[in-house]
């Protein structure tokens, strides 16, 4: 007997975890636009507009700026695969899960990885990075600007100067920050950066905004060996996203339409206004959590405005609280992992999810649940 399946009707979750965030209704409408072929001249014009808006949000003039087909991790692998060769000295700053992932990827591409480690939730100082490099030549240094696993925001000023002084390129992970906090690629002299579509840009997962500056492209062109990852080879992708329009792979038109609309919304709101909105909603959340005698994991000066980590009260059961939020209130938040597993909750206020009503709803739900303390 042939099985039957019901219409797709998932629960209407309020997505307040570390990603994905809620997709803006205008983005959802854009995704229903009829698909164009990947070599259609009208699609090329849409690609150009998407790239121009990406440059504005990245705050860069880099010619090589486009969305990679894949999640933020694909952007990360693009940054490593193209600019690391076997035996290269690579410094990875590790203060959370995604620093660990950078180190793992670099080692798989044959780099001699040196780890600069700090506790999960701390940030790096310029002196610490300079001492780790030690005045010796380096091929690449990688750091996470907004560490999703900890809620810490890494200051980026002058880091590139230290890396460049020793011959290296600077890679910055801005998966969680792009569109929600300042990402100043040109001002900070960042050589390579990548992000994800599903967080502060308010789009579905599936694209990884990527940008590379002139020094990085010059280094790519002078590689001794072929880029070992064909799908993520920037020299090939640039020929499709650039003037040549040379076919590489079948890009998802629907995801590009979504990203174009998401970026258009970002620029309509204005970067400064958007950053201020994320900060104001975060501050409302922080105040509400502290009013319940809850402790925030990251000190105020280095706290992410789009991803809050809060210590789980000793009397609360991590999994049970999150399950009740989901089942009774349709709210999703996340727990910690690694050394923070069972110790923190991760609450995201990203993009379209960063709204005052969501903060009020979550705080009210937590007050009800946590008010029922075990006797």
VOBA-1610 file (N, C-alpha, C; in pm, whole numbers, padded with zeros to 5 digits, always signed):
BEGIN
Unk+00084-00119+00000Unk+00000+00000+00000Unk+00088+00125+00000Unk+00060+00217-00090Unk+00139+00340-00100Unk+00111+00431+00018Unk+00217+00472+00091Unk+00193+00560+00207Unk+00145+00698+00162Unk+00072+00764+00247Unk+00028+00900+00220Unk+00095+00995+00319Unk+00112+01116+00277Unk+00181+01214+00360Unk+00097+01341+00369Unk+00095+01398+00488Unk+00017+01519+00511Unk+00087+01640+00449Unk+00012+01749+00434Unk+00073+01874+00389Unk+00181+01917+00488Unk+00283+01982+00435Unk+00391+02034+00519Unk+00336+02145+00607Unk+00346+02127+00740Unk+00289+02225+00832Unk+00365+02227+00964Unk+00493+02269+00960Unk+00572+02270+01084Unk+00520+02377+01179Unk+00552+02359+01306Unk+00510+02455+01409Unk+00574+02591+01385Unk+00502+02699+01417Unk+00554+02835+01393Unk+00651+02877+01503Unk+00774+02829+01496Unk+00872+02856+01600Unk+00916+03003+01603Unk+00941+03052+01723Unk+01008+03180+01741Unk+01156+03146+01757Unk+01234+03170+01653Unk+01373+03125+01649Unk+01462+03225+01722Unk+01500+03188+01845Unk+01586+03273+01928Unk+01708+03194+01973Unk+01756+03108+01884Unk+01879+03034+01910Unk+01996+03099+01837Unk+02106+03027+01823Unk+02226+03081+01758Unk+02220+03076+01605Unk+02106+03045+01551Unk+02088+03039+01407Unk+02038+02901+01367Unk+01948+02896+01269Unk+01904+03008+01187Unk+01812+03103+01264Unk+01806+03225+01216Unk+01712+03322+01270Unk+01587+03324+01183Unk+01487+03398+01226Unk+01365+03410+01146Unk+01396+03477+01012Unk+01331+03429+00909Unk+01349+03486+00776Unk+01246+03597+00756Unk+01291+03711+00710Unk+01201+03826+00689Unk+01093+03790+00587Unk+00967+03831+00610Unk+00861+03800+00513Unk+00893+03844+00371Unk+00959+03956+00355Unk+00996+04001+00220Unk+01095+03904+00155Unk+01181+03845+00235Unk+01276+03746+00182Unk+01202+03620+00139Unk+01106+03577+00220Unk+01026+03460+00183Unk+00952+03484+00052Unk+00898+03605+00034Unk+00829+03636-00091Unk+00927+03634-00209Unk+01048+03687-00185Unk+01148+03688-00293Unk+01182+03547-00338Unk+01180+03453-00244Unk+01215+03314-00278Unk+01111+03248-00367Unk+00989+03303-00370Unk+00885+03246-00455Unk+00892+03300-00598Unk+00987+03389-00624Unk+01006+03443-00760Unk+01044+03330-00856Unk+00987+03326-00975Unk+01023+03220-01070Unk+01175+03213-01092Unk+01225+03094-01102Unk+01369+03070-01114Unk+01419+03111-01253Unk+01537+03169-01254Unk+01608+03198-01378Unk+01726+03102-01392Unk+01769+03079-01514Unk+01886+02997-01538Unk+02013+03066-01490Unk+02114+02988-01460Unk+02236+03044-01403Unk+02319+03122-01505Unk+02284+03113-01635Unk+02352+03192-01737Unk+02258+03290-01806Unk+02144+03317-01743Unk+02048+03412-01797Unk+02100+03555-01775Unk+02100+03639-01878Unk+02148+03777-01859Unk+02076+03852-01748Unk+01947+03824-01727Unk+01875+03889-01617Unk+01928+03842-01482Unk+01967+03716-01476Unk+02024+03665-01351Unk+02161+03728-01326Unk+02238+03750-01432Unk+02367+03818-01417Unk+02349+03955-01353Unk+02246+04027-01395Unk+02222+04160-01338Unk+02187+04150-01189Unk+02111+04047-01153Unk+02077+04025-01013Unk+02202+03989-00933Unk+02290+03909-00992Unk+02417+03875-00927Unk+02499+04002-00901Unk+02506+04089-01000Unk+02583+04213-00984Unk+02527+04298-00870Unk+02394+04308-00862Unk+02332+04386-00755Unk+02361+04324-00618Unk+02355+04192-00613Unk+02382+04123-00487Unk+02526+04147-00442Unk+02619+04141-00535Unk+02759+04166-00501Unk+02780+04310-00453Unk+02718+04405-00520Unk+02733+04545-00481Unk+02681+04567-00340Unk+02567+04506-00308Unk+02512+04523-00173Unk+02596+04449-00069Unk+02653+04334-00107Unk+02743+04264-00015Unk+02864+04350+00018Unk+02920+04416-00082Unk+03034+04504-00056Unk+02996+04614+00043Unk+02877+04667+00029Unk+02833+04774+00119Unk+02820+04723+00262Unk+02768+04602+00279Unk+02749+04548+00413Unk+02882+04504+00474Unk+02971+04448+00392Unk+03106+04414+00437Unk+03191+04540+00459Unk+03144+04654+00407Unk+03219+04779+00409Unk+03356+04760+00343Unk+03351+04720+00216Unk+03472+04693+00141Unk+03453+04731-00005Unk+03566+04754-00072Unk+03567+04773-00216Unk+03624+04651-00288Unk+03644+04542-00217Unk+03703+04422-00278Unk+03623+04377-00399Unk+03692+04361-00511Unk+03626+04310-00631Unk+03578+04168-00609Unk+03661+04086-00545Unk+03625+03946-00519Unk+03536+03940-00395Unk+03408+03957-00418Unk+03307+03953-00313Unk+03183+03887-00371Unk+03145+03773-00316Unk+03029+03701-00368Unk+02983+03599-00264Unk+02862+03546-00279Unk+02817+03440-00188Unk+02861+03303-00238Unk+02923+03226-00153Unk+02958+03088-00183Unk+02835+03001-00163Unk+02816+02905-00252Unk+02702+02813-00239Unk+02732+02712-00127Unk+02673+02735-00013Unk+02695+02650+00103Unk+02672+02731+00230Unk+02679+02666+00343Unk+02658+02735+00471Unk+02784+02811+00511Unk+02780+02871+00630Unk+02896+02945+00678Unk+03021+02860+00684Unk+03007+02732+00711Unk+03123+02643+00713Unk+03186+02630+00575Unk+03106+02642+00470Unk+03162+02643+00335Unk+03244+02769+00313Unk+03197+02881+00370Unk+03276+03003+00363Unk+03408+02987+00436Unk+03404+02923+00553Unk+03525+02896+00629Unk+03622+02811+00548Unk+03572+02705+00488Unk+03660+02617+00411Unk+03715+02687+00287Unk+03636+02777+00228Unk+03685+02856+00115Unk+03805+02940+00158Unk+03795+03000+00276Unk+03903+03085+00327Unk+04030+03006+00352Unk+04016+02882+00397Unk+04133+02800+00429Unk+04188+02731+00304Unk+04102+02668+00226Unk+04147+02586+00113Unk+04224+02667+00010Unk+04184+02791-00011Unk+04245+02871-00117Unk+04376+02937-00077Unk+04399+02955+00052Unk+04511+03038+00095Unk+04611+02964+00185Unk+04592+02833+00199Unk+04684+02751+00278Unk+04740+02641+00190Unk+04871+02621+00200Unk+04937+02510+00131Unk+05012+02426+00233Unk+05048+02305+00192Unk+05117+02213+00282Unk+05243+02277+00339Unk+05257+02267+00470Unk+05375+02319+00538Unk+05367+02464+00580Unk+05261+02534+00542Unk+05248+02676+00579Unk+05231+02692+00730Unk+05291+02795+00783Unk+05272+02829+00924Unk+05142+02909+00937Unk+05049+02855+01014Unk+04918+02917+01032Unk+04890+02930+01182Unk+04854+03050+01224Unk+04814+03074+01362Unk+04663+03083+01369Unk+04603+03005+01457Unk+04458+03009+01477Unk+04431+03050+01622Unk+04352+03155+01638Unk+04312+03202+01770Unk+04187+03125+01812Unk+04196+03053+01922Unk+04089+02961+01961Unk+04036+02998+02099Unk+03913+03048+02102Unk+03845+03077+02229Unk+03700+03029+02223Unk+03676+02928+02138Unk+03543+02874+02122Unk+03540+02766+02016Unk+03421+02717+01989Unk+03403+02604+01898Unk+03450+02633+01756Unk+03423+02754+01706Unk+03452+02780+01566Unk+03598+02814+01541Unk+03670+02858+01645Unk+03815+02863+01634Unk+03872+02723+01621Unk+03816+02629+01696Unk+03859+02489+01685Unk+03835+02436+01544Unk+03721+02473+01484Unk+03692+02426+01349Unk+03791+02483+01248Unk+03828+02610+01265Unk+03929+02669+01177Unk+04060+02592+01186Unk+04102+02559+01307Unk+04227+02484+01325Unk+04218+02347+01261Unk+04104+02281+01275Unk+04085+02149+01215Unk+04094+02155+01063Unk+04027+02254+01005Unk+04032+02267+00860Unk+04174+02295+00812Unk+04243+02387+00878Unk+04379+02422+00837Unk+04471+02301+00843Unk+04456+02218+00946Unk+04540+02099+00957Unk+04509+02000+00846Unk+04383+01990+00806Unk+04347+01898+00696Unk+04405+01941+00562Unk+04433+02071+00548Unk+04495+02119+00425Unk+04646+02127+00437Unk+04701+02063+00539Unk+04846+02046+00548Unk+04921+02156+00618Unk+04853+02250+00681Unk+04922+02359+00749Unk+04990+02311+00878Unk+05095+02380+00915Unk+05153+02363+01048Unk+05079+02460+01140Unk+04979+02410+01208Unk+04889+02495+01285Unk+04947+02522+01423Unk+04953+02650+01457Unk+04990+02692+01592Unk+04865+02750+01658Unk+04836+02705+01778Unk+04713+02741+01847Unk+04741+02846+01954Unk+04667+02956+01947Unk+04667+03055+02055Unk+04533+03040+02125Unk+04535+02989+02248Unk+04410+02952+02314Unk+04380+03038+02436Unk+04251+03065+02454Unk+04202+03132+02574Unk+04073+03063+02617Unk+04029+03093+02737Unk+03906+03033+02788Unk+03788+03072+02699Unk+03689+02982+02691Unk+03570+03009+02611Unk+03492+03125+02675Unk+03486+03236+02603Unk+03419+03355+02654Unk+03515+03472+02664Unk+03647+03444+02666Unk+03747+03550+02667Unk+03773+03597+02524Unk+03842+03711+02511Unk+03886+03761+02380Unk+04037+03779+02384Unk+04097+03800+02267Unk+04241+03811+02254Unk+04284+03958+02253Unk+04398+03984+02313Unk+04456+04118+02304Unk+04555+04122+02188Unk+04584+04242+02143Unk+04680+04259+02035Unk+04817+04208+02077Unk+04857+04233+02200Unk+04987+04187+02249Unk+04996+04035+02248Unk+04888+03968+02286Unk+04888+03821+02287Unk+04908+03765+02146Unk+04843+03826+02049Unk+04857+03780+01911Unk+04999+03808+01860Unk+05050+03925+01893Unk+05186+03961+01849Unk+05289+03868+01910Unk+05275+03835+02037Unk+05369+03742+02101Unk+05359+03603+02040Unk+05239+03561+02004Unk+05222+03428+01944Unk+05290+03421+01808Unk+05283+03529+01732Unk+05350+03531+01601Unk+05502+03536+01622Unk+05545+03608+01724Unk+05685+03605+01764Unk+05783+03669+01666Unk+05733+03757+01580Unk+05823+03823+01486Unk+05875+03733+01376Unk+05817+03616+01362Unk+05860+03520+01259Unk+05762+03519+01143Unk+05808+03486+01023Unk+05718+03483+00906Unk+05599+03389+00929Unk+05484+03432+00880Unk+05364+03353+00895Unk+05284+03362+00764Unk+05217+03255+00730Unk+05139+03255+00606Unk+04999+03311+00628Unk+04940+03276+00741Unk+04801+03314+00763Unk+04770+03311+00912Unk+04686+03405+00956Unk+04632+03403+01092Unk+04481+03410+01081Unk+04411+03332+01163Unk+04265+03325+01155Unk+04205+03350+01292Unk+04095+03427+01293Unk+04031+03463+01419Unk+03880+03479+01396Unk+03803+03448+01498Unk+03657+03459+01492Unk+03618+03592+01555Unk+03548+03677+01479Unk+03505+03805+01534Unk+03391+03787+01634Unk+03293+03706+01598Unk+03174+03685+01683Unk+03161+03536+01708Unk+03208+03491+01824Unk+03212+03348+01855Unk+03075+03302+01905Unk+03005+03230+01817Unk+02867+03189+01844Unk+02856+03094+01962Unk+02962+03021+01991Unk+02956+02924+02100Unk+02968+02988+02237Unk+03018+03114+02242Unk+03044+03177+02372Unk+02974+03310+02392Unk+02938+03379+02282Unk+02877+03511+02294Unk+02977+03623+02308Unk+03103+03600+02270Unk+03208+03701+02285Unk+03236+03770+02152Unk+03255+03903+02158Unk+03286+03986+02041Unk+03433+04026+02046Unk+03509+03981+01946Unk+03652+04006+01941Unk+03683+04144+01881Unk+03754+04231+01953Unk+03799+04357+01891Unk+03895+04326+01776Unk+03879+04394+01663Unk+03957+04362+01543Unk+04059+04469+01505Unk+04052+04586+01567Unk+04142+04695+01529Unk+04288+04655+01545Unk+04367+04681+01440Unk+04514+04667+01439Unk+04565+04523+01432Unk+04478+04423+01439Unk+04526+04285+01431Unk+04591+04260+01295Unk+04531+04312+01190Unk+04588+04291+01056Unk+04728+04350+01046Unk+04752+04462+01112Unk+04884+04525+01104Unk+04992+04431+01157Unk+04964+04363+01267Unk+05060+04270+01325Unk+05083+04151+01231Unk+04976+04101+01174Unk+04986+03985+01084Unk+05062+04024+00957Unk+05028+04140+00901Unk+05093+04183+00777Unk+05242+04211+00798Unk+05276+04261+00914Unk+05417+04292+00945Unk+05504+04168+00936Unk+05442+04053+00956Unk+05514+03926+00951Unk+05482+03845+00826Unk+05428+03915+00724Unk+05408+03854+00593Unk+05282+03772+00577Unk+05192+03777+00674Unk+05075+03691+00669Unk+04949+03759+00620Unk+04848+03678+00596Unk+04713+03723+00563Unk+04625+03702+00685Unk+04527+03791+00702Unk+04434+03778+00814Unk+04299+03728+00763Unk+04252+03619+00822Unk+04119+03563+00795Unk+04028+03596+00913Unk+03910+03649+00884Unk+03814+03682+00989Unk+03682+03610+00965Unk+03638+03536+01066Unk+03505+03474+01066Unk+03406+03576+01119Unk+03311+03618+01033Unk+03205+03710+01077Unk+03068+03650+01047Unk+03058+03518+01065Unk+02932+03448+01036Unk+02818+03506+01118Unk+02841+03532+01246Unk+02734+03578+01333Unk+02721+03730+01335Unk+02825+03803+01299Unk+02824+03949+01315Unk+02775+04025+01193Unk+02794+03974+01072Unk+02763+04051+00952Unk+02615+04090+00949Unk+02589+04219+00943Unk+02452+04269+00941Unk+02396+04300+01078Unk+02473+04269+01184Unk+02424+04296+01318Unk+02519+04377+01403Unk+02645+04382+01361Unk+02748+04461+01428Unk+02847+04506+01320Unk+02930+04602+01355Unk+03023+04657+01256Unk+03119+04551+01204Unk+03128+04541+01073Unk+03226+04457+01004Unk+03294+04549+00902Unk+03414+04594+00934Unk+03481+04697+00854Unk+03603+04638+00785Unk+03578+04568+00676Unk+03684+04494+00609Unk+03797+04585+00565Unk+03766+04693+00497Unk+03871+04782+00447Unk+03939+04860+00559Unk+03863+04915+00650Unk+03921+04994+00758Unk+04012+04910+00847Unk+03975+04784+00871Unk+04055+04696+00955Unk+04162+04621+00875Unk+04166+04640+00742Unk+04266+04575+00656Unk+04257+04422+00661Unk+04136+04371+00676Unk+04115+04226+00676Unk+04131+04173+00535Unk+04208+04067+00518Unk+04235+04014+00383Unk+04126+03922+00332Unk+04071+03841+00422Unk+03974+03739+00383Unk+03868+03731+00492Unk+03741+03731+00453Unk+03634+03718+00551Unk+03518+03640+00490Unk+03442+03577+00577Unk+03327+03499+00532Unk+03217+03509+00637Unk+03094+03484+00593Unk+02980+03492+00682Unk+02878+03385+00643Unk+02756+03400+00695Unk+02648+03308+00663Unk+02519+03386+00640Unk+02433+03334+00557Unk+02310+03406+00521Unk+02202+03397+00627Unk+02213+03303+00721Unk+02100+03265+00806Unk+02096+03334+00942Unk+02182+03431+00965Unk+02186+03493+01098Unk+02137+03638+01089Unk+02227+03734+01101Unk+02180+03873+01105Unk+02133+03926+00970Unk+02157+03854+00862Unk+02107+03897+00731Unk+01962+03859+00710Unk+01906+03774+00797Unk+01764+03742+00792Unk+01722+03660+00672Unk+01811+03571+00625Unk+01782+03486+00510Unk+01791+03340+00552Unk+01747+03248+00467Unk+01760+03106+00501Unk+01906+03060+00489Unk+01941+02950+00552Unk+02076+02895+00536Unk+02100+02854+00391Unk+02227+02853+00351Unk+02259+02800+00218Unk+02357+02882+00139Unk+02387+03005+00182Unk+02487+03087+00115Unk+02584+03142+00219Unk+02709+03157+00178Unk+02814+03208+00266Unk+02880+03329+00200Unk+02837+03450+00236Unk+02904+03569+00183Unk+03055+03562+00208Unk+03132+03597+00105Unk+03278+03583+00110Unk+03341+03704+00043Unk+03453+03749+00098Unk+03527+03858+00035Unk+03677+03836+00055Unk+03755+03874-00046Unk+03900+03862-00040Unk+03962+03984-00104Unk+04061+04041-00038Unk+04126+04162-00085Unk+04240+04135-00182Unk+04301+04242-00233Unk+04407+04230-00335Unk+04526+04145-00290Unk+04572+04160-00165Unk+04686+04080-00118Unk+04653+03932-00119Unk+04531+03900-00079Unk+04490+03760-00077Unk+04483+03703-00218Unk+04428+03779-00311Unk+04416+03730-00449Unk+04555+03715-00512Unk+04645+03806-00482Unk+04783+03793-00531Unk+04848+03666-00477Unk+04823+03637-00350Unk+04877+03514-00290Unk+04814+03391-00354Unk+04684+03397-00383Unk+04617+03285-00448Unk+04676+03258-00585Unk+04703+03363-00659Unk+04756+03348-00795Unk+04900+03298-00797Unk+04969+03310-00684Unk+05109+03265-00679Unk+05125+03131-00606Unk+05016+03060-00585Unk+05025+02928-00519Unk+05120+02836-00594Unk+05187+02749-00520Unk+05276+02650-00581Unk+05197+02528-00628Unk+05078+02509-00571Unk+04997+02392-00604Unk+04854+02436-00633Unk+04779+02350-00699Unk+04639+02379-00725Unk+04560+02384-00595Unk+04457+02467-00594Unk+04366+02466-00479Unk+04307+02325-00469Unk+04320+02257-00354Unk+04279+02117-00346Unk+04128+02094-00340Unk+04050+02200-00332Unk+03904+02187-00328Unk+03848+02253-00453Unk+03804+02173-00549Unk+03757+02228-00677Unk+03632+02314-00659Unk+03537+02266-00581Unk+03408+02334-00568Unk+03423+02473-00507Unk+03520+02491-00420Unk+03538+02617-00347Unk+03658+02697-00397Unk+03708+02664-00514Unk+03825+02733-00572Unk+03785+02876-00611Unk+03838+02975-00540Unk+03800+03114-00563Unk+03837+03161-00703Unk+03947+03110-00758Unk+03986+03150-00893Unk+03883+03106-00996Unk+03817+02992-00972Unk+03711+02945-01063Unk+03580+03017-01034Unk+03546+03031-00907Unk+03422+03100-00870Unk+03422+03245-00918Unk+03538+03309-00913Unk+03548+03449-00956Unk+03521+03465-01104Unk+03549+03361-01180Unk+03523+03369-01324Unk+03373+03362-01354Unk+03297+03300-01264Unk+03152+03297-01281Unk+03089+03426-01228Unk+03133+03469-01109Unk+03076+03589-01049Unk+03135+03716-01109Unk+03243+03705-01185Unk+03305+03820-01249Unk+03258+03840-01391Unk+03334+03917-01467Unk+03293+03955-01602Unk+03291+03839-01700Unk+03371+03735-01675Unk+03378+03624-01771Unk+03250+03542-01776Unk+03181+03530-01663Unk+03058+03451-01652Unk+03080+03307-01697Unk+03195+03252-01662Unk+03227+03114-01699Unk+03154+03019-01604Unk+03080+02926-01659Unk+03002+02831-01579Unk+03092+02756-01481Unk+03046+02746-01358Unk+03117+02667-01258Unk+03026+02561-01197Unk+02913+02603-01141Unk+02814+02510-01088Unk+02677+02578-01096Unk+02573+02501-01073Unk+02438+02555-01080Unk+02403+02624-00949Unk+02412+02755-00950Unk+02380+02835-00831Unk+02229+02832-00807Unk+02190+02830-00681Unk+02047+02835-00648Unk+01995+02977-00669Unk+01917+02996-00773Unk+01860+03128-00800Unk+01773+03175-00683Unk+01698+03083-00624Unk+01608+03120-00515Unk+01686+03174-00395Unk+01799+03112-00363Unk+01879+03160-00251Unk+01945+03294-00283Unk+01984+03314-00406Unk+02041+03444-00445Unk+01933+03551-00437Unk+01811+03519-00484Unk+01700+03615-00472Unk+01679+03651-00325Unk+01684+03550-00238Unk+01663+03573-00096Unk+01771+03663-00039Unk+01896+03634-00073Unk+02006+03715-00021Unk+01999+03858-00073Unk+01964+03873-00199Unk+01951+04008-00255Unk+01847+04088-00176Unk+01733+04027-00146Unk+01629+04098-00072Unk+01671+04124+00072Unk+01738+04025+00133Unk+01786+04044+00269Unk+01884+04159+00279Unk+01976+04168+00184Unk+02073+04278+00182Unk+02004+04412+00156Unk+01902+04410+00069Unk+01828+04533+00040Unk+01761+04585+00168Unk+01708+04495+00249Unk+01645+04534+00375Unk+01750+04592+00471Unk+01867+04529+00476Unk+01974+04579+00562Unk+02010+04722+00525Unk+02027+04748+00396Unk+02070+04881+00352Unk+01958+04983+00363Unk+01834+04941+00346Unk+01721+05032+00367Unk+01716+05079+00513Unk+01737+04987+00605Unk+01738+05022+00747Unk+01858+05110+00779Unk+01970+05083+00713Unk+02094+05156+00740Unk+02179+05078+00839Unk+02309+05067+00813Unk+02395+04986+00898Unk+02395+05037+01042Unk+02413+05165+01062Unk+02419+05217+01199Unk+02289+05194+01274Unk+02176+05217+01207Unk+02047+05196+01271Unk+02025+05048+01302Unk+02071+04963+01214Unk+02055+04820+01235Unk+02141+04773+01353Unk+02263+04823+01360Unk+02349+04787+01472Unk+02287+04836+01603Unk+02232+04957+01601Unk+02170+05014+01722Unk+02049+04931+01765Unk+01971+04883+01668Unk+01855+04799+01702Unk+01899+04670+01770Unk+02000+04604+01714Unk+02050+04482+01776Unk+02099+04508+01918Unk+02169+04619+01935Unk+02223+04651+02067Unk+02110+04682+02167Unk+02012+04760+02125Unk+01903+04798+02216Unk+01823+04675+02260Unk+01794+04586+02167Unk+01719+04466+02204Unk+01800+04375+02294Unk+01931+04368+02270Unk+02018+04289+02356Unk+02020+04346+02498Unk+02029+04477+02506Unk+02033+04539+02639Unk+01903+04515+02715Unk+01790+04515+02645Unk+01663+04482+02709Unk+01666+04339+02762Unk+01720+04248+02682Unk+01731+04108+02725Unk+01824+04095+02845Unk+01939+04160+02839Unk+02036+04150+02949Unk+01974+04200+03080Unk+01906+04314+03071Unk+01844+04370+03191Unk+01738+04275+03247Unk+01660+04215+03159Unk+01556+04124+03204Unk+01613+03999+03268Unk+01719+03944+03211Unk+01782+03825+03269Unk+01844+03857+03405Unk+01911+03972+03413Unk+01973+04009+03540Unk+01869+04039+03648Unk+01751+04085+03605Unk+01644+04109+03704Unk+01593+03979+03764Unk+01622+03867+03698Unk+01585+03735+03751Unk+01703+03670+03823Unk+01804+03752+03855Unk+01924+03705+03926Unk+02002+03601+03844Unk+02000+03617+03711Unk+02078+03530+03625Unk+02207+03601+03586Unk+02312+03523+03566Unk+02446+03577+03539Unk+02481+03561+03392Unk+02521+03670+03330Unk+02564+03665+03190Unk+02708+03616+03183Unk+02737+03533+03084Unk+02866+03463+03078Unk+02981+03554+03037Unk+02956+03648+02947Unk+03062+03734+02892Unk+03052+03873+02954Unk+03164+03932+02995Unk+03161+04069+03049Unk+03103+04167+02948Unk+03043+04272+02998Unk+02971+04368+02914Unk+03055+04422+02799Unk+03181+04452+02823Unk+03264+04515+02721Unk+03289+04431+02599Unk+03274+04298+02610Unk+03300+04209+02496Unk+03181+04118+02465Unk+03061+04168+02495Unk+02940+04087+02480Unk+02880+04108+02341Unk+02844+03999+02276Unk+02778+04008+02145Unk+02637+04064+02161Unk+02597+04160+02078Unk+02460+04210+02085Unk+02358+04118+02018Unk+02406+04025+01938Unk+02312+03938+01867Unk+02309+03795+01923Unk+02397+03763+02016Unk+02399+03628+02073Unk+02440+03638+02219Unk+02345+03616+02308Unk+02368+03628+02451Unk+02387+03490+02513Unk+02489+03478+02597Unk+02510+03354+02673Unk+02484+03385+02821Unk+02398+03306+02881Unk+02360+03327+03021Unk+02381+03197+03098Unk+02434+03208+03218Unk+02459+03090+03300Unk+02326+03028+03344Unk+02317+02897+03334Unk+02194+02828+03374Unk+02186+02826+03527Unk+02075+02870+03586Unk+02062+02868+03733Unk+02080+02727+03788Unk+02136+02718+03906Unk+02167+02587+03966Unk+02042+02501+03985Unk+01928+02564+04001Unk+01805+02489+04026Unk+01731+02448+03898Unk+01782+02492+03782Unk+01711+02468+03655Unk+01771+02349+03581Unk+01687+02274+03515Unk+01729+02163+03430Unk+01738+02213+03285Unk+01858+02215+03232Unk+01884+02270+03098Unk+01785+02218+02994Unk+01782+02088+02975Unk+01701+02029+02869Unk+01552+02048+02894Unk+01509+02037+03019Unk+01367+02050+03048Unk+01318+02193+03022Unk+01398+02292+03060Unk+01358+02431+03036Unk+01348+02458+02887Unk+01447+02415+02811Unk+01443+02439+02666Unk+01329+02364+02599Unk+01300+02244+02649Unk+01188+02168+02593Unk+01055+02238+02622Unk+01039+02292+02742Unk+00915+02363+02775Unk+00903+02492+02693Unk+01012+02562+02674Unk+01007+02681+02589Unk+00958+02644+02449Unk+01008+02531+02399Unk+00969+02487+02264Unk+00825+02438+02260Unk+00790+02350+02352Unk+00660+02283+02345Unk+00544+02370+02391Unk+00567+02457+02491Unk+00458+02537+02546Unk+00451+02678+02488Unk+00566+02729+02440Unk+00569+02868+02393Unk+00618+02881+02249Unk+00656+02769+02187Unk+00709+02770+02050Unk+00837+02852+02035Unk+00914+02863+02143Unk+01039+02941+02141Unk+01157+02845+02139Unk+01250+02872+02049Unk+01373+02794+02044Unk+01490+02877+02095Unk+01560+02825+02198Unk+01691+02876+02234Unk+01783+02754+02236Unk+01913+02776+02254Unk+02008+02664+02247Unk+02087+02654+02376Unk+02142+02535+02397Unk+02232+02513+02510Unk+02376+02534+02467Unk+02466+02511+02560Unk+02609+02522+02530Unk+02664+02389+02483Unk+02788+02393+02433Unk+02857+02268+02401Unk+03005+02286+02433Unk+03082+02178+02415Unk+03221+02184+02456Unk+03228+02204+02607Unk+03323+02284+02656Unk+03336+02305+02801Unk+03219+02378+02863Unk+03131+02437+02779Unk+03015+02510+02831Unk+02886+02428+02824Unk+02898+02302+02788Unk+02778+02218+02780Unk+02713+02206+02917Unk+02582+02230+02921Unk+02509+02221+03046Unk+02529+02338+03139Unk+02608+02438+03097Unk+02638+02552+03183Unk+02572+02682+03137Unk+02544+02694+03007Unk+02487+02818+02955Unk+02370+02790+02862Unk+02286+02893+02846Unk+02192+02898+02735Unk+02241+03002+02637Unk+02218+02976+02509Unk+02255+03071+02404Unk+02127+03127+02342Unk+02111+03257+02351Unk+01989+03323+02306Unk+02025+03419+02192Unk+01969+03394+02076Unk+02000+03476+01959Unk+01893+03581+01932Unk+01936+03702+01907Unk+01849+03810+01859Unk+01913+03863+01732Unk+01886+03795+01622Unk+01956+03820+01497Unk+01860+03861+01387Unk+01896+03965+01314Unk+01820+04004+01198Unk+01674+04028+01230Unk+01584+03958+01159Unk+01440+03975+01179Unk+01395+03922+01315Unk+01474+03833+01376Unk+01440+03784+01509Unk+01468+03886+01618Unk+01551+03986+01586Unk+01588+04086+01686Unk+01478+04191+01693Unk+01374+04158+01770Unk+01258+04247+01785Unk+01219+04253+01932Unk+01173+04369+01973Unk+01139+04392+02114Unk+01034+04293+02163Unk+00935+04261+02078Unk+00830+04170+02122Unk+00883+04030+02150Unk+00988+03990+02078Unk+01048+03859+02103Unk+01119+03856+02238Unk+01185+03966+02272Unk+01252+03975+02402Unk+01148+03967+02515Unk+01040+04043+02501Unk+00936+04044+02604Unk+00873+03906+02621Unk+00847+03838+02508Unk+00788+03704+02513Unk+00881+03605+02582Unk+01009+03606+02545Unk+01103+03512+02604Unk+01119+03535+02753Unk+01134+03661+02793Unk+01151+03690+02936Unk+01029+03647+03016Unk+00910+03670+02961Unk+00788+03629+03032Unk+00782+03477+03045Unk+00820+03406+02937Unk+00817+03260+02940Unk+00918+03206+03042Unk+01037+03264+03044Unk+01138+03219+03140Unk+01094+03246+03284Unk+01030+03362+03305Unk+00984+03391+03441Unk+00882+03287+03488Unk+00793+03248+03399Unk+00693+03148+03435Unk+00758+03013+03464Unk+00849+02973+03376Unk+00912+02841+03393Unk+01005+02839+03514Unk+01091+02938+03525Unk+01191+02938+03632Unk+01129+02973+03768Unk+01010+03034+03763Unk+00942+03063+03888Unk+00894+02940+03959Unk+00885+02830+03884Unk+00840+02702+03941Unk+00962+02626+03992Unk+01030+02682+04089Unk+01153+02622+04141Unk+01120+02495+04220Unk+01209+02393+04208Unk+01186+02270+04287Unk+01197+02298+04437Unk+01114+02230+04515Unk+01115+02251+04660Unk+01202+02147+04729
//
